[in-house]
Amino acid sequence: MVNSAIFVTGYAKLPQGITAKELYSVIAVGVVVDRESGMILNADCTLATELAKSFVKNILVGTSINDIELIETRFKSLYFGSARKSILSALKTCHEKYKQIIENGIESVDE
């Protein structure tokens, strides 16, 4: 039996004036996605606090990477941190990479 979980990452620039920008120049978002269903099984990101990372994870886990509009709506109604736009940009990159993997059946996607 082949493990159907894949790991996909996305990156985006962070806004000036937030702690995460001082630590990292970009935000990295990584999601473990079920290849078959698109369900997000696990998630992490490079925000400055564990609470923020945990909150982002709780928004994402259990949603489908295929439903980027729902993910965006959830972030806009629940996450009011300064990095929201950057997180969404990185997630859209994850979504595009996932689509490319599924549609083309490729084993790797260049950054």
N, C-alpha and C positions, 0 to 999 in steps of 0.2 A: 504494500500500500504506500503510495507516494504522499508525502506531506503536502497539502494544498495551500499552506500558509506561505505568503511571500512578504518580503520587507521592501517598502518603497519609501524614498525620502524626497523632500522638497526643501528648498532654501529661499529666503527672501531677505532683503535689507531691512534692518530695524530703524525705527525713527530716532532722531537725536533726542537726548535728554532723559533716556530711561536707563535703568541700571543694567539691563541685559545688553544694551548697546555698549556700555563700558566694558563688559566682560567678553562679548562676541561682536563681530561686525555684522553678522547675519544671524537670522534665526534658522535653525534646522528643525524640521518636523519629520519624524519617522513613524510610519504606521505598519503594523503587521495586518495583512489583509488576506482573507480567504480567497484564493484564486478563483474558485467556482462561483461564489455568491457575491463577492465584493464587500462582505461584512468586515468592518474594522474590529479586530480581535484585541489589539493592544496599540498603545500610542505613547510617544514621548516627544519632548521638545526642549530646546535650550533656553528656557526662560530663567530668570534669576532666582526665583523662590520655588521651593518644593510645593507650596500651596498652589501657585499658578500652574505648575506642570501637572499636578494632580487634577486641577479643575479642567484644564484642556483635555486631559485624558478622559475624564468623566463625560465630557461633551461628546467626544468622538467614539468611544468604545460602544459597540452595539448599533452604530449607524452604518450605512452603506457608502463606500467611496463613490459609488455610482450616483448617489443623490447629493451632489455637491451643493445644489440649491438649498436643500434641507439643512445641511451642515452650516452653510452661510447664514441662514435664518436663525439657527440655534445660537451661533456665535453672536450675531447682532442683538439677540434678545437676552443673552445670558452673560456674555463676557464684555466687560467694560474697561479692560486694561488697555494701556497705550499701544501694545503690540498687536492688537486685533487685526488690523489691515495686513500686517506682515504675516501673521499666522495664516490668514485666509489665502494670501498669495502663495505661501508655501504649500498649503493643502491643495490648491488648484493645480500646482505642479505635480503633486502626488497623484491626483486624479488623472491628469493627462498621461503620466507615466504608466499608471495602471491600465488605462484604456489602450495604450500602445502595446503593452505586454499581451493583453487579452486579444486584441484585434489581429496582431501580427504573429502571435504565438512565439515571440522572441524570448530568449533566455536572459538577455541583459539590455539595459537602456543606458546610453551614454548621458552624462550630466549635461 
